[in-house]
Amino acid sequence: MKAMNKILNYLAYFTIVLLFLVVQIFFIDADVTNLDEFSVEIITCIAIAYASVAYLVFAKKYLYLFDALFVLLFPCYYLFSYVFSVYLGFSPFSTSLATANEVLFICTSAWFISVFILFLRPKGVSVQRYFSAFARFQSLAHRSNMSFVFAFPIAMAVSLFFFSSVASLSFAQLLTSSRLELISQVGEQGWYLKYLIIAYAWVLCVYAMEFGPRKLLLKAYLLIPLVLYAISLILVGSRRELLFIIAFFGFYYYVKCQGVIQVRFVIIFACAVLALVSLGVVRAQGDDQIQLYINAFGEFLFPISTLYYFVENGVKGVGVGESYIQVFLNFVPKNIYPDKPLSLAVQFAELVAPPGAQFIMGYAFTPVTEAYVNFGKWAIGVLPLTVLLISYLSEFIARRYVFIPIILGAQALNFQRGEFSSFLFEVIMLCVCFYFFMLLSRCRFR
C-alpha cells in the first residue's frame, strides 16, 4: 500500500511538471490570434493533462474534496464554450477569436494553479480519517429509529405549494411557452422553500442507504412530496434542483463505499444525467442539429459567456472584491432592505437585455467571471485561492459533521454557475435545512 501511494505521489508530481511545461508553451510560444497554431495544440495538451488529473483524483479517492471536484468540472465549462464559439460558430454574444483565446488562457491558467494546489496542499481531513468518521456515523444511524412524523407534513406542504403554482398553467401554455415564459408566469414566490424539499429528499436518501431501499418502499407515501416536486420542475423545464438531489445520492454512495467506484453506480448515474440532458432537448424548441446541442449542453455554454462579454468589452478589475461580501446581505429580505445591491448576475441580465424586453433571461455569473470583474487577470490566482478556502474549511468541519463534503459535492455544479455570495447562501440554507430534518427524523449523526 505504501509503495502504491509513493507511485501515485510521483505520478502527481510528474503531472504537475507536465502542466507547468504546458503553461510555458501557453505564455511564450502560442499566438492567440492564430487559431491553427493556438487552439489545437493547447486543447490537446489540456485534454492529456485533464485525463491524468482525473485518474489521480479517482485513484487517490479525492472525490470528497471540493477543489478536486472543481478541477474535474471547470474544464467542461470553458472548453465546451470555446469549442462551440470557435468551431461551431455559436456564442451568446458576438465575440472575436482573440477574445475566445484570451478566455481560454485565463481559465486554463486558473485551472493549472488549482491542480497544483490540490495535490500539494495539506488536507483538512485525510481520506482515511474522513471515511472512518463516516463509518462512525453509519453505526450511530443504525441505532436510530428514524421517524418522518414531523418531516413528511412539512415536505408535503412545500411540494403542494409548488405543484399548485404549476397547476395554474394551461395545457396550451405548457406546450407553446418557453421555459423563461413559464417561470415568469409561475412567479418566484416562496422560492426559498425549495431548500426544504431538497433537504427532505437527502434525508430520504440517508434512510434508504442505511436501512435499505425496501424499507423506504414499504413507506412509499414518503416519496409523494418528491414526485409532486419533480413533476412541477419537469413541467417548467427546470433541471437544476433535480440535479442537486441526484448528486447527493451519488456522493453519499461514493463515501459509503469508501471511495470505491462501482460499475453499476457509474451506469445508474450516467443514465440519470442523460435523462436530465434529454429533458433540456425536449423542453426547449430547436429545429437544427446545432440548436439541439445548445439545448442539451446549455449548462456548459451559457455560464461562461459572461466572461466572454467582459473580456470583449474590456471590463475588468472594477469591483475590488465587493461582490464577495454580499453574502451577508443575502440573508436580509428585500422588504427590510429594499435598496439592497443587486447581484452581479441580475446587473448583467439587465445590461444585456433588449430594450423593453418583457422577459429577461438570467445569466449564471461564474466564479471565474466574478474574479475577473473584481480583480482583472489576477483572477487566475484569486479563483484557486477561493476554491482552496472553501475546500479546506469544509474538510475541517467534516471531522465532526461528515455530511458537509457531501452537501458541497451536490452543490459543485452550482459553484460553476453562480457568484460566491449566492453559492455560499445556498450551501448554508441547505445545511441548515438538512440537519433540521435529520433532527426531526431522530437520526443520530454525531
Order of alpha helices (4+ residues) and beta strands (2+ residues): alpha-alpha-alpha-alpha-alpha-alpha-alpha-alpha-alpha-alpha-alpha-alpha-alpha-alpha-alpha-alpha-alpha-alpha-alpha-alpha-alpha
